[in-house]
């Protein structure tokens, strides 16, 4: 009876180790900061974005030990201000959502896993019609662009790691369908992230 119990315990341990080694997927949840440079162009001098925080959720599937594909969704809420002839104090309170896909290249050094990523996707800017939006005829923008970034994951167990990452998204500055908000310029929306990932 004792031999059977020991054999059963060994099989469970072996299965657990095997599962940990074969883990090819992970989900991460992160806090992001949102910041962007001022944008000058057209009649706008400048377009400014208020700094804020938000949420990022990512799903990653490992193709090889060093290569993976990743899907991202992020959410944040802030204000974009425009100073132009038409709108001297134009402001849009906006909800922004990122939907992107990326290729991730990583290396392993003991518990440290540095990585780089590049991909494409879109950021959806949705005006919130409240006191923070001064122009009520604004329209939703979906801006397509390129995601790039890099970071470091630190493995705290076979199932969990902590991640810190710089992320940038290159796209055209939003104008919310207003001629007075057009800059015709590209800029980088920066969303550095800190979070935790679960491997399964």
N, CA and C atoms as an extended XYZ file, in Angstrom:
600
Properties=species:S:1:pos:R:3:atomname:S:1:resname:S:1:resid:I:1 pbc="F F F"
N         0.826       -1.197        0.000 N   UNK     1
C         0.000        0.000        0.000 CA  UNK     1
C         0.870        1.260        0.000 C   UNK     1
N         1.937        1.248        0.844 N   UNK     2
C         2.823        2.405        0.911 CA  UNK     2
C         3.526        2.622       -0.426 C   UNK     2
N         3.925        1.493       -1.084 N   UNK     3
C         4.593        1.612       -2.378 CA  UNK     3
C         3.669        2.278       -3.398 C   UNK     3
N         2.390        1.894       -3.364 N   UNK     4
C         1.417        2.472       -4.295 CA  UNK     4
C         1.241        3.974       -4.030 C   UNK     4
N         1.221        4.355       -2.752 N   UNK     5
C         1.070        5.768       -2.398 CA  UNK     5
C         2.280        6.578       -2.882 C   UNK     5
N         3.501        5.996       -2.668 N   UNK     6
C         4.708        6.678       -3.118 CA  UNK     6
C         4.726        6.798       -4.648 C   UNK     6
N         4.311        5.742       -5.316 N   UNK     7
C         4.277        5.762       -6.773 CA  UNK     7
C         3.294        6.824       -7.276 C   UNK     7
N         2.125        6.886       -6.632 N   UNK     8
C         1.128        7.901       -7.006 CA  UNK     8
C         1.660        9.306       -6.795 C   UNK     8
N         2.330        9.537       -5.653 N   UNK     9
C         2.887       10.865       -5.362 CA  UNK     9
C         3.946       11.248       -6.385 C   UNK     9
N         4.800       10.275       -6.757 N   UNK    10
C         5.834       10.545       -7.749 CA  UNK    10
C         5.237       10.879       -9.113 C   UNK    10
N         4.174       10.174       -9.487 N   UNK    11
C         3.515       10.449      -10.764 CA  UNK    11
C         2.911       11.850      -10.788 C   UNK    11
N         2.285       12.256       -9.677 N   UNK    12
C         1.699       13.600       -9.592 CA  UNK    12
C         2.791       14.663       -9.713 C   UNK    12
N         3.905       14.465       -9.003 N   UNK    13
C         5.033       15.416       -9.078 CA  UNK    13
C         5.597       15.486      -10.486 C   UNK    13
N         5.773       14.316      -11.096 N   UNK    14
C         6.316       14.278      -12.453 CA  UNK    14
C         5.387       14.988      -13.428 C   UNK    14
N         4.088       14.799      -13.250 N   UNK    15
C         3.117       15.464      -14.127 CA  UNK    15
C         3.168       16.973      -13.935 C   UNK    15
N         3.314       17.394      -12.675 N   UNK    16
C         3.405       18.828      -12.389 CA  UNK    16
C         4.640       19.445      -13.003 C   UNK    16
N         5.791       18.774      -12.884 N   UNK    17
C         7.031       19.272      -13.478 CA  UNK    17
C         6.904       19.316      -14.989 C   UNK    17
N         6.349       18.280      -15.559 N   UNK    18
C         6.170       18.226      -17.009 CA  UNK    18
C         5.270       19.339      -17.499 C   UNK    18
N         4.202       19.621      -16.723 N   UNK    19
C         3.284       20.691      -17.124 CA  UNK    19
C         3.989       22.039      -17.087 C   UNK    19
N         4.806       22.264      -16.042 N   UNK    20
C         5.527       23.533      -15.918 CA  UNK    20
C         6.495       23.715      -17.081 C   UNK    20
N         7.166       22.626      -17.494 N   UNK    21
C         8.132       22.726      -18.577 CA  UNK    21
C         7.450       22.934      -19.924 C   UNK    21
N         6.237       22.412      -20.074 N   UNK    22
C         5.544       22.499      -21.354 CA  UNK    22
C         4.676       23.741      -21.477 C   UNK    22
N         4.672       24.595      -20.447 N   UNK    23
C         3.852       25.784      -20.478 CA  UNK    23
C         4.246       26.667      -21.646 C   UNK    23
N         3.301       26.909      -22.556 N   UNK    24
C         3.605       27.672      -23.766 CA  UNK    24
C         2.752       28.921      -23.886 C   UNK    24
N         1.915       29.168      -22.906 N   UNK    25
C         1.028       30.317      -22.966 CA  UNK    25
C         1.112       31.099      -21.660 C   UNK    25
N         0.831       32.379      -21.755 N   UNK    26
C         0.710       33.147      -20.521 CA  UNK    26
C        -0.239       34.319      -20.734 C   UNK    26
N        -0.787       34.774      -19.635 N   UNK    27
C        -1.633       35.961      -19.619 CA  UNK    27
C        -1.043       36.927      -18.612 C   UNK    27
N        -0.933       38.194      -18.971 N   UNK    28
C        -0.395       39.188      -18.047 CA  UNK    28
C        -1.364       40.348      -17.876 C   UNK    28
N        -1.373       40.893      -16.688 N   UNK    29
C        -2.158       42.078      -16.360 CA  UNK    29
C        -1.196       43.129      -15.834 C   UNK    29
N        -1.268       44.343      -16.387 N   UNK    30
C        -0.291       45.378      -16.052 CA  UNK    30
C        -0.960       46.724      -15.842 C   UNK    30
N        -0.316       47.527      -15.010 N   UNK    31
C        -0.655       48.943      -14.892 CA  UNK    31
C         0.213       49.684      -15.893 C   UNK    31
N        -0.372       50.619      -16.641 N   UNK    32
C         0.399       51.401      -17.603 CA  UNK    32
C         0.320       52.887      -17.268 C   UNK    32
N         1.378       53.584      -17.612 N   UNK    33
C         1.334       55.032      -17.641 CA  UNK    33
C         1.118       55.454      -19.081 C   UNK    33
N         0.459       56.585      -19.294 N   UNK    34
C         0.209       57.070      -20.651 CA  UNK    34
C         0.750       58.490      -20.755 C   UNK    34
N         1.667       58.697      -21.694 N   UNK    35
C         2.243       60.021      -21.905 CA  UNK    35
C         2.583       60.187      -23.377 C   UNK    35
N         2.659       61.427      -23.827 N   UNK    36
C         2.966       61.692      -25.232 CA  UNK    36
C         3.584       63.077      -25.352 C   UNK    36
N         4.427       63.286      -26.371 N   UNK    37
C         5.006       64.621      -26.583 CA  UNK    37
C         3.968       65.581      -27.169 C   UNK    37
N         4.236       66.869      -27.052 N   UNK    38
C         3.395       67.866      -27.721 CA  UNK    38
C         3.571       67.736      -29.228 C   UNK    38
N         2.485       68.002      -29.964 N   UNK    39
C         2.507       67.878      -31.424 CA  UNK    39
C         2.173       69.236      -32.036 C   UNK    39
N         3.033       69.701      -32.954 N   UNK    40
C         2.824       70.954      -33.665 CA  UNK    40
C         2.620       70.646      -35.144 C   UNK    40
N         1.582       71.219      -35.745 N   UNK    41
C         1.358       70.994      -37.162 CA  UNK    41
C         0.056       71.621      -37.611 C   UNK    41
N        -0.023       71.989      -38.894 N   UNK    42
C        -1.228       72.614      -39.409 CA  UNK    42
C        -1.518       73.909      -38.662 C   UNK    42
N        -2.751       74.053      -38.186 N   UNK    43
C        -3.131       75.255      -37.431 CA  UNK    43
C        -3.034       75.017      -35.922 C   UNK    43
N        -2.531       73.843      -35.514 N   UNK    44
C        -2.478       73.480      -34.097 CA  UNK    44
C        -1.086       73.753      -33.532 C   UNK    44
N        -1.042       74.561      -32.475 N   UNK    45
C         0.238       74.913      -31.834 CA  UNK    45
C         0.052       75.019      -30.323 C   UNK    45
N         0.149       73.959      -29.555 N   UNK    46
C         0.331       72.548      -29.954 CA  UNK    46
C        -0.901       71.714      -29.590 C   UNK    46
N        -0.793       70.405      -29.854 N   UNK    47
C        -1.710       69.407      -29.291 CA  UNK    47
C        -0.992       68.789      -28.091 C   UNK    47
N        -1.620       68.819      -26.937 N   UNK    48
C        -0.998       68.243      -25.738 CA  UNK    48
C        -1.885       67.141      -25.170 C   UNK    48
N        -1.249       66.122      -24.615 N   UNK    49
C        -1.953       64.980      -24.020 CA  UNK    49
C        -1.670       64.952      -22.527 C   UNK    49
N        -2.715       64.885      -21.713 N   UNK    50
C        -2.500       64.822      -20.273 CA  UNK    50
C        -2.000       63.429      -19.882 C   UNK    50
N        -1.107       63.381      -18.905 N   UNK    51
C        -0.575       62.104      -18.425 CA  UNK    51
C        -1.629       61.402      -17.568 C   UNK    51
N        -1.676       60.087      -17.689 N   UNK    52
C        -2.662       59.322      -16.933 CA  UNK    52
C        -2.169       57.893      -16.733 C   UNK    52
N        -2.987       57.079      -16.096 N   UNK    53
C        -2.697       55.661      -15.928 CA  UNK    53
C        -3.793       54.835      -16.563 C   UNK    53
N        -3.540       53.536      -16.727 N   UNK    54
C        -4.530       52.672      -17.342 CA  UNK    54
C        -4.212       51.207      -17.094 C   UNK    54
N        -4.869       50.335      -17.863 N   UNK    55
C        -4.751       48.879      -17.710 CA  UNK    55
C        -4.325       48.260      -19.031 C   UNK    55
N        -3.464       47.241      -18.950 N   UNK    56
C        -3.045       46.476      -20.128 CA  UNK    56
C        -3.216       44.994      -19.843 C   UNK    56
N        -3.891       44.289      -20.735 N   UNK    57
C        -4.002       42.840      -20.667 CA  UNK    57
C        -3.351       42.240      -21.903 C   UNK    57
N        -2.506       41.220      -21.729 N   UNK    58
C        -1.792       40.611      -22.855 CA  UNK    58
C        -1.865       39.089      -22.776 C   UNK    58
N        -2.022       38.472      -23.938 N   UNK    59
C        -1.965       37.016      -24.061 CA  UNK    59
C        -0.794       36.684      -24.966 C   UNK    59
N         0.073       35.768      -24.524 N   UNK    60
C         1.279       35.422      -25.286 CA  UNK    60
C         1.323       33.912      -25.518 C   UNK    60
N         1.616       33.539      -26.750 N   UNK    61
C         1.752       32.121      -27.105 CA  UNK    61
C         3.162       31.885      -27.639 C   UNK    61
N         3.905       30.968      -27.003 N   UNK    62
C         5.286       30.681      -27.397 CA  UNK    62
C         5.333       29.764      -28.616 C   UNK    62
N         5.983       30.234      -29.675 N   UNK    63
C         6.206       29.407      -30.865 CA  UNK    63
C         7.438       28.540      -30.674 C   UNK    63
N         8.478       29.122      -30.092 N   UNK    64
C         9.730       28.443      -29.757 CA  UNK    64
C        10.170       28.991      -28.400 C   UNK    64
N        11.242       28.462      -27.822 N   UNK    65
C        11.710       29.029      -26.542 CA  UNK    65
C        12.076       30.515      -26.616 C   UNK    65
N        12.349       31.036      -27.828 N   UNK    66
C        12.744       32.440      -27.948 CA  UNK    66
C        11.749       33.317      -28.693 C   UNK    66
N        10.759       32.725      -29.331 N   UNK    67
C         9.819       33.492      -30.154 CA  UNK    67
C         8.391       33.275      -29.690 C   UNK    67
N         7.602       34.357      -29.717 N   UNK    68
C         6.208       34.260      -29.296 CA  UNK    68
C         5.360       35.258      -30.071 C   UNK    68
N         4.067       34.990      -30.092 N   UNK    69
C         3.088       35.933      -30.629 CA  UNK    69
C         2.271       36.467      -29.468 C   UNK    69
N         1.903       37.739      -29.544 N   UNK    70
C         1.218       38.381      -28.424 CA  UNK    70
C         0.031       39.203      -28.919 C   UNK    70
N        -1.071       39.156      -28.166 N   UNK    71
C        -2.233       40.006      -28.398 CA  UNK    71
C        -2.390       40.924      -27.189 C   UNK    71
N        -2.684       42.217      -27.448 N   UNK    72
C        -2.762       43.202      -26.373 CA  UNK    72
C        -4.065       43.991      -26.428 C   UNK    72
N        -4.567       44.307      -25.253 N   UNK    73
C        -5.687       45.247      -25.133 CA  UNK    73
C        -5.369       46.185      -23.974 C   UNK    73
N        -5.431       47.477      -24.218 N   UNK    74
C        -5.215       48.427      -23.131 CA  UNK    74
C        -6.343       49.448      -23.101 C   UNK    74
N        -6.536       50.025      -21.921 N   UNK    75
C        -7.604       50.997      -21.698 CA  UNK    75
C        -7.081       52.120      -20.823 C   UNK    75
N        -7.409       53.349      -21.190 N   UNK    76
C        -7.042       54.510      -20.375 CA  UNK    76
C        -8.006       55.640      -20.699 C   UNK    76
N        -7.999       56.655      -19.841 N   UNK    77
C        -8.887       57.795      -20.025 CA  UNK    77
C        -8.112       59.068      -19.678 C   UNK    77
N        -8.117       60.036      -20.599 N   UNK    78
C        -7.399       61.282      -20.353 CA  UNK    78
C        -7.998       62.391      -21.199 C   UNK    78
N        -7.285       63.508      -21.301 N   UNK    79
C        -7.747       64.640      -22.110 CA  UNK    79
C        -6.679       65.022      -23.118 C   UNK    79
N        -7.127       65.408      -24.313 N   UNK    80
C        -6.244       65.915      -25.353 CA  UNK    80
C        -6.651       67.362      -25.620 C   UNK    80
N        -5.674       68.263      -25.543 N   UNK    81
C        -5.966       69.696      -25.674 CA  UNK    81
C        -5.354       70.240      -26.960 C   UNK    81
N        -6.107       71.120      -27.620 N   UNK    82
C        -5.682       71.715      -28.879 CA  UNK    82
C        -5.679       73.233      -28.748 C   UNK    82
N        -4.620       73.842      -29.209 N   UNK    83
C        -4.542       75.302      -29.257 CA  UNK    83
C        -4.412       75.692      -30.725 C   UNK    83
N        -5.505       76.198      -31.299 N   UNK    84
C        -5.493       76.575      -32.708 CA  UNK    84
C        -6.321       77.839      -32.897 C   UNK    84
N        -6.309       78.382      -34.126 N   UNK    85
C        -7.086       79.588      -34.427 CA  UNK    85
C        -8.577       79.311      -34.223 C   UNK    85
N        -9.040       78.145      -34.704 N   UNK    86
C       -10.467       77.809      -34.578 CA  UNK    86
C       -10.862       77.473      -33.154 C   UNK    86
N        -9.960       76.801      -32.426 N   UNK    87
C       -10.253       76.360      -31.065 CA  UNK    87
C        -9.102       76.785      -30.140 C   UNK    87
N        -9.113       78.049      -29.646 N   UNK    88
C        -8.012       78.507      -28.790 CA  UNK    88
C        -7.848       77.661      -27.528 C   UNK    88
N        -8.948       77.082      -27.043 N   UNK    89
C        -8.879       76.231      -25.858 CA  UNK    89
C        -9.656       74.936      -26.098 C   UNK    89
N        -9.414       74.318      -27.264 N   UNK    90
C       -10.104       73.071      -27.586 CA  UNK    90
C        -9.632       71.933      -26.698 C   UNK    90
N       -10.566       71.158      -26.185 N   UNK    91
C       -10.214       70.030      -25.308 CA  UNK    91
C       -11.206       68.904      -25.516 C   UNK    91
N       -10.681       67.668      -25.564 N   UNK    92
C       -11.523       66.481      -25.707 CA  UNK    92
C       -11.184       65.514      -24.581 C   UNK    92
N       -12.166       65.222      -23.741 N   UNK    93
C       -12.020       64.175      -22.728 CA  UNK    93
C       -12.253       62.864      -23.463 C   UNK    93
N       -11.260       61.982      -23.462 N   UNK    94
C       -11.333       60.808      -24.336 CA  UNK    94
C       -11.014       59.506      -23.620 C   UNK    94
N       -11.632       58.444      -24.110 N   UNK    95
C       -11.311       57.087      -23.684 CA  UNK    95
C       -10.509       56.461      -24.811 C   UNK    95
N        -9.305       55.949      -24.503 N   UNK    96
C        -8.489       55.335      -25.549 CA  UNK    96
C        -8.301       53.852      -25.281 C   UNK    96
N        -8.472       53.060      -26.340 N   UNK    97
C        -8.332       51.610      -26.256 CA  UNK    97
C        -7.362       51.142      -27.336 C   UNK    97
N        -6.388       50.360      -26.922 N   UNK    98
C        -5.395       49.802      -27.856 CA  UNK    98
C        -5.717       48.338      -28.120 C   UNK    98
N        -5.700       47.951      -29.385 N   UNK    99
C        -5.826       46.548      -29.784 CA  UNK    99
C        -4.677       46.268      -30.743 C   UNK    99
N        -3.718       45.447      -30.310 N   UNK   100
C        -2.520       45.209      -31.119 CA  UNK   100
C        -2.120       43.742      -31.099 C   UNK   100
N        -1.350       43.369      -32.114 N   UNK   101
C        -0.716       42.060      -32.175 CA  UNK   101
C         0.767       42.273      -32.410 C   UNK   101
N         1.608       41.433      -31.806 N   UNK   102
C         3.057       41.651      -31.907 CA  UNK   102
C         3.823       40.336      -31.924 C   UNK   102
N         5.026       40.419      -32.478 N   UNK   103
C         6.000       39.331      -32.398 CA  UNK   103
C         6.954       39.671      -31.257 C   UNK   103
N         7.252       38.679      -30.409 N   UNK   104
C         8.112       38.899      -29.241 CA  UNK   104
C         9.331       37.985      -29.345 C   UNK   104
N        10.513       38.585      -29.206 N   UNK   105
C        11.764       37.822      -29.169 CA  UNK   105
C        12.341       37.945      -27.769 C   UNK   105
N        12.662       36.809      -27.135 N   UNK   106
C        13.165       36.853      -25.761 CA  UNK   106
C        14.380       35.947      -25.593 C   UNK   106
N        15.130       36.210      -24.529 N   UNK   107
C        16.261       35.384      -24.130 CA  UNK   107
C        16.081       35.015      -22.663 C   UNK   107
N        16.813       33.977      -22.223 N   UNK   108
C        16.721       33.538      -20.828 CA  UNK   108
C        18.102       33.520      -20.192 C   UNK   108
N        18.221       34.212      -19.056 N   UNK   109
C        19.445       34.224      -18.260 CA  UNK   109
C        19.043       33.936      -16.812 C   UNK   109
N        19.060       32.644      -16.459 N   UNK   110
C        18.580       32.207      -15.136 CA  UNK   110
C        17.112       32.628      -14.978 C   UNK   110
N        16.811       33.497      -14.010 N   UNK   111
C        15.419       33.924      -13.791 CA  UNK   111
C        15.053       35.177      -14.583 C   UNK   111
N        16.012       35.728      -15.309 N   UNK   112
C        15.775       36.970      -16.045 CA  UNK   112
C        15.498       36.668      -17.513 C   UNK   112
N        14.459       37.299      -18.050 N   UNK   113
C        14.082       37.087      -19.445 CA  UNK   113
C        13.869       38.430      -20.141 C   UNK   113
N        14.929       39.023      -20.699 N   UNK   114
C        14.736       40.259      -21.472 CA  UNK   114
C        14.023       39.946      -22.788 C   UNK   114
N        13.259       40.909      -23.300 N   UNK   115
C        12.521       40.670      -24.544 CA  UNK   115
C        12.347       41.972      -25.320 C   UNK   115
N        12.154       41.810      -26.631 N   UNK   116
C        11.826       42.907      -27.546 CA  UNK   116
C        10.551       42.532      -28.277 C   UNK   116
N         9.758       43.524      -28.656 N   UNK   117
C         8.541       43.223      -29.412 CA  UNK   117
C         8.272       44.289      -30.456 C   UNK   117
N         7.606       43.864      -31.529 N   UNK   118
C         7.204       44.779      -32.594 CA  UNK   118
C         5.926       44.234      -33.214 C   UNK   118
N         5.013       45.139      -33.552 N   UNK   119
C         3.755       44.681      -34.121 CA  UNK   119
C         2.946       45.830      -34.696 C   UNK   119
N         1.691       45.536      -35.000 N   UNK   120
C         0.775       46.527      -35.577 CA  UNK   120
C        -0.566       46.449      -34.847 C   UNK   120
N        -1.376       47.461      -35.071 N   UNK   121
C        -2.703       47.476      -34.465 CA  UNK   121
C        -3.315       48.851      -34.557 C   UNK   121
N        -4.232       49.124      -33.652 N   UNK   122
C        -4.928       50.404      -33.678 CA  UNK   122
C        -5.218       50.910      -32.284 C   UNK   122
N        -5.371       52.225      -32.193 N   UNK   123
C        -5.813       52.868      -30.961 CA  UNK   123
C        -7.122       53.584      -31.270 C   UNK   123
N        -8.142       53.291      -30.491 N   UNK   124
C        -9.466       53.878      -30.672 CA  UNK   124
C        -9.626       55.016      -29.664 C   UNK   124
N        -9.840       56.233      -30.172 N   UNK   125
C       -10.081       57.400      -29.327 CA  UNK   125
C       -11.575       57.713      -29.366 C   UNK   125
N       -12.253       57.572      -28.240 N   UNK   126
C       -13.689       57.817      -28.166 CA  UNK   126
C       -13.955       59.042      -27.296 C   UNK   126
N       -14.530       60.118      -27.865 N   UNK   127
C       -14.821       61.297      -27.057 CA  UNK   127
C       -15.870       60.993      -25.987 C   UNK   127
N       -15.653       61.542      -24.802 N   UNK   128
C       -16.626       61.438      -23.718 CA  UNK   128
C       -17.329       62.791      -23.643 C   UNK   128
N       -18.617       62.808      -23.900 N   UNK   129
C       -19.351       64.067      -23.979 CA  UNK   129
C       -19.766       64.529      -22.587 C   UNK   129
N       -18.812       65.144      -21.897 N   UNK   130
C       -19.071       65.695      -20.567 CA  UNK   130
C       -18.434       67.081      -20.494 C   UNK   130
N       -18.282       67.609      -19.298 N   UNK   131
C       -17.717       68.958      -19.152 CA  UNK   131
C       -16.267       69.054      -19.602 C   UNK   131
N       -15.575       67.921      -19.719 N   UNK   132
C       -14.181       67.931      -20.162 CA  UNK   132
C       -14.024       68.031      -21.663 C   UNK   132
N       -15.123       67.918      -22.422 N   UNK   133
C       -15.079       68.030      -23.883 CA  UNK   133
C       -15.733       69.343      -24.282 C   UNK   133
N       -14.946       70.233      -24.907 N   UNK   134
C       -15.440       71.567      -25.237 CA  UNK   134
C       -16.111       71.632      -26.608 C   UNK   134
N       -15.869       70.644      -27.442 N   UNK   135
C       -16.460       70.624      -28.780 CA  UNK   135
C       -17.306       69.354      -28.914 C   UNK   135
N       -18.624       69.507      -28.873 N   UNK   136
C       -19.523       68.351      -28.799 CA  UNK   136
C       -19.700       67.631      -30.135 C   UNK   136
N       -19.200       68.200      -31.240 N   UNK   137
C       -19.356       67.528      -32.541 CA  UNK   137
C       -18.177       66.611      -32.857 C   UNK   137
N       -17.322       66.353      -31.870 N   UNK   138
C       -16.184       65.466      -32.105 CA  UNK   138
C       -16.645       64.039      -32.403 C   UNK   138
N       -15.828       63.341      -33.190 N   UNK   139
C       -16.159       61.974      -33.599 CA  UNK   139
C       -15.053       61.012      -33.174 C   UNK   139
N       -15.410       59.745      -33.060 N   UNK   140
C       -14.442       58.705      -32.692 CA  UNK   140
C       -13.379       58.553      -33.775 C   UNK   140
N       -12.118       58.394      -33.347 N   UNK   141
C       -10.999       58.117      -34.253 CA  UNK   141
C       -10.475       56.716      -33.993 C   UNK   141
N       -10.126       55.992      -35.066 N   UNK   142
C        -9.367       54.749      -34.943 CA  UNK   142
C        -8.093       54.940      -35.741 C   UNK   142
N        -6.974       55.030      -35.038 N   UNK   143
C        -5.696       55.318      -35.689 CA  UNK   143
C        -4.832       54.062      -35.736 C   UNK   143
N        -4.480       53.650      -36.961 N   UNK   144
C        -3.648       52.469      -37.177 CA  UNK   144
C        -2.184       52.875      -37.076 C   UNK   144
N        -1.366       51.994      -36.496 N   UNK   145
C         0.038       52.329      -36.358 CA  UNK   145
C         0.894       51.134      -35.994 C   UNK   145
N         2.094       51.413      -35.515 N   UNK   146
C         3.085       50.376      -35.213 CA  UNK   146
C         3.426       50.376      -33.728 C   UNK   146
N         3.416       49.197      -33.142 N   UNK   147
C         3.799       49.006      -31.742 CA  UNK   147
C         5.256       48.547      -31.683 C   UNK   147
N         6.016       49.093      -30.730 N   UNK   148
C         7.379       48.623      -30.508 CA  UNK   148
C         7.699       48.761      -29.024 C   UNK   148
N         8.651       47.961      -28.568 N   UNK   149
C         9.009       48.061      -27.156 CA  UNK   149
C         9.975       46.980      -26.725 C   UNK   149
N        10.273       47.002      -25.454 N   UNK   150
C        11.173       46.017      -24.877 CA  UNK   150
C        11.056       46.049      -23.372 C   UNK   150
N        11.460       44.954      -22.744 N   UNK   151
C        11.341       44.914      -21.297 CA  UNK   151
C        12.075       43.743      -20.692 C   UNK   151
N        11.746       43.481      -19.449 N   UNK   152
C        12.394       42.422      -18.687 CA  UNK   152
C        11.353       41.708      -17.843 C   UNK   152
N        11.370       40.371      -17.911 N   UNK   153
C        10.509       39.546      -17.057 CA  UNK   153
C        11.399       38.840      -16.037 C   UNK   153
N        10.971       38.848      -14.794 N   UNK   154
C        11.707       38.150      -13.739 CA  UNK   154
C        10.835       37.025      -13.206 C   UNK   154
N        11.307       35.775      -13.358 N   UNK   155
C        10.527       34.607      -12.952 CA  UNK   155
C        10.584       34.428      -11.439 C   UNK   155
N         9.401       34.501      -10.795 N   UNK   156
C         9.341       34.309       -9.347 CA  UNK   156
C         8.912       32.887       -8.994 C   UNK   156
N         8.377       32.151       -9.980 N   UNK   157
C         8.046       30.735       -9.828 CA  UNK   157
C         7.835       30.184      -11.233 C   UNK   157
N         7.705       28.841      -11.385 N   UNK   158
C         7.454       28.314      -12.739 CA  UNK   158
C         6.164       28.847      -13.367 C   UNK   158
N         5.229       29.334      -12.552 N   UNK   159
C         3.946       29.799      -13.080 CA  UNK   159
C         3.817       31.307      -13.173 C   UNK   159
N         4.663       32.067      -12.469 N   UNK   160
C         4.485       33.518      -12.433 CA  UNK   160
C         5.785       34.255      -12.719 C   UNK   160
N         5.661       35.406      -13.384 N   UNK   161
C         6.790       36.318      -13.493 CA  UNK   161
C         6.295       37.759      -13.397 C   UNK   161
N         7.218       38.630      -13.006 N   UNK   162
C         6.938       40.060      -12.937 CA  UNK   162
C         7.561       40.706      -14.163 C   UNK   162
N         6.811       41.606      -14.819 N   UNK   163
C         7.299       42.223      -16.051 CA  UNK   163
C         7.323       43.745      -15.937 C   UNK   163
N         8.390       44.321      -16.450 N   UNK   164
C         8.475       45.772      -16.609 CA  UNK   164
C         8.834       46.028      -18.063 C   UNK   164
N         8.196       47.019      -18.673 N   UNK   165
C         8.335       47.163      -20.120 CA  UNK   165
C         8.155       48.613      -20.555 C   UNK   165
N         8.936       49.020      -21.550 N   UNK   166
C         8.672       50.277      -22.263 CA  UNK   166
C         7.897       49.919      -23.528 C   UNK   166
N         6.809       50.632      -23.792 N   UNK   167
C         6.000       50.398      -24.984 CA  UNK   167
C         5.765       51.733      -25.684 C   UNK   167
N         5.856       51.722      -26.999 N   UNK   168
C         5.556       52.910      -27.784 CA  UNK   168
C         4.651       52.553      -28.947 C   UNK   168
N         3.776       53.480      -29.322 N   UNK   169
C         2.881       53.244      -30.453 CA  UNK   169
C         2.963       54.452      -31.374 C   UNK   169
N         3.483       54.234      -32.589 N   UNK   170
C         3.641       55.295      -33.579 CA  UNK   170
C         2.382       55.386      -34.427 C   UNK   170
N         1.775       56.571      -34.464 N   UNK   171
C         0.526       56.745      -35.217 CA  UNK   171
C         0.318       58.222      -35.536 C   UNK   171
N        -0.692       58.485      -36.348 N   UNK   172
C        -1.056       59.861      -36.672 CA  UNK   172
C        -1.807       60.462      -35.491 C   UNK   172
N        -1.564       61.737      -35.222 N   UNK   173
C        -2.238       62.407      -34.109 CA  UNK   173
C        -3.740       62.471      -34.370 C   UNK   173
N        -4.575       62.180      -33.376 N   UNK   174
C        -6.028       62.187      -33.574 CA  UNK   174
C        -6.562       63.602      -33.792 C   UNK   174
N        -7.615       63.712      -34.619 N   UNK   175
C        -8.237       65.026      -34.852 CA  UNK   175
C        -9.729       65.036      -34.536 C   UNK   175
N       -10.293       63.887      -34.210 N   UNK   176
C       -11.696       63.753      -33.817 CA  UNK   176
C       -12.651       64.342      -34.859 C   UNK   176
N       -12.232       64.293      -36.134 N   UNK   177
C       -13.100       64.768      -37.220 CA  UNK   177
C       -13.244       66.268      -37.303 C   UNK   177
N       -12.359       67.016      -36.655 N   UNK   178
C       -12.432       68.474      -36.654 CA  UNK   178
C       -11.276       69.065      -37.455 C   UNK   178
N       -11.592       69.927      -38.430 N   UNK   179
C       -10.540       70.547      -39.241 CA  UNK   179
C        -9.585       71.362      -38.374 C   UNK   179
N       -10.109       71.988      -37.316 N   UNK   180
C        -9.288       72.803      -36.433 CA  UNK   180
C        -8.377       71.999      -35.521 C   UNK   180
N        -8.545       70.661      -35.511 N   UNK   181
C        -7.692       69.792      -34.685 CA  UNK   181
C        -6.652       69.041      -35.520 C   UNK   181
N        -6.648       69.255      -36.842 N   UNK   182
C        -5.743       68.493      -37.718 CA  UNK   182
C        -4.309       69.007      -37.604 C   UNK   182
N        -3.390       68.093      -37.336 N   UNK   183
C        -1.963       68.440      -37.324 CA  UNK   183
C        -1.234       67.819      -38.512 C   UNK   183
N        -1.777       66.718      -39.062 N   UNK   184
C        -1.114       65.956      -40.128 CA  UNK   184
C         0.298       65.533      -39.724 C   UNK   184
N         0.452       65.201      -38.463 N   UNK   185
C         1.733       64.780      -37.925 CA  UNK   185
C         1.600       63.418      -37.256 C   UNK   185
N         2.722       62.686      -37.214 N   UNK   186
C         2.787       61.423      -36.491 CA  UNK   186
C         3.487       61.659      -35.154 C   UNK   186
N         3.112       60.871      -34.163 N   UNK   187
C         3.754       60.989      -32.856 CA  UNK   187
C         3.763       59.622      -32.181 C   UNK   187
N         4.504       59.522      -31.079 N   UNK   188
C         4.613       58.258      -30.347 CA  UNK   188
C         3.869       58.384      -29.021 C   UNK   188
N         2.834       57.575      -28.875 N   UNK   189
C         2.121       57.472      -27.603 CA  UNK   189
C         2.871       56.441      -26.761 C   UNK   189
N         3.350       56.856      -25.594 N   UNK   190
C         4.183       55.975      -24.767 CA  UNK   190
C         3.372       55.406      -23.607 C   UNK   190
N         3.450       54.066      -23.441 N   UNK   191
C         2.703       53.401      -22.376 CA  UNK   191
C         3.614       52.421      -21.629 C   UNK   191
N         4.533       52.920      -20.796 N   UNK   192
C         5.348       52.001      -19.987 CA  UNK   192
C         4.453       51.170      -19.076 C   UNK   192
N         4.841       49.906      -18.826 N   UNK   193
C         3.962       48.971      -18.113 CA  UNK   193
C         4.704       48.219      -17.020 C   UNK   193
N         3.983       47.915      -15.963 N   UNK   194
C         4.480       47.085      -14.873 CA  UNK   194
C         3.367       46.127      -14.487 C   UNK   194
N         3.665       44.810      -14.520 N   UNK   195
C         2.608       43.854      -14.224 CA  UNK   195
C         3.114       42.469      -13.866 C   UNK   195
N         2.182       41.543      -13.836 N   UNK   196
C         2.505       40.153      -13.477 CA  UNK   196
C         1.880       39.228      -14.511 C   UNK   196
N         2.581       38.158      -14.832 N   UNK   197
C         2.118       37.202      -15.840 CA  UNK   197
C         1.935       35.819      -15.214 C   UNK   197
N         0.902       35.113      -15.682 N   UNK   198
C         0.642       33.735      -15.243 CA  UNK   198
C         0.840       32.817      -16.434 C   UNK   198
N         1.699       31.799      -16.281 N   UNK   199
C         2.000       30.835      -17.347 CA  UNK   199
C         1.145       29.575      -17.157 C   UNK   199
N         0.587       29.097      -18.271 N   UNK   200
C        -0.243       27.890      -18.190 CA  UNK   200
C        -0.082       27.044      -19.441 C   UNK   200
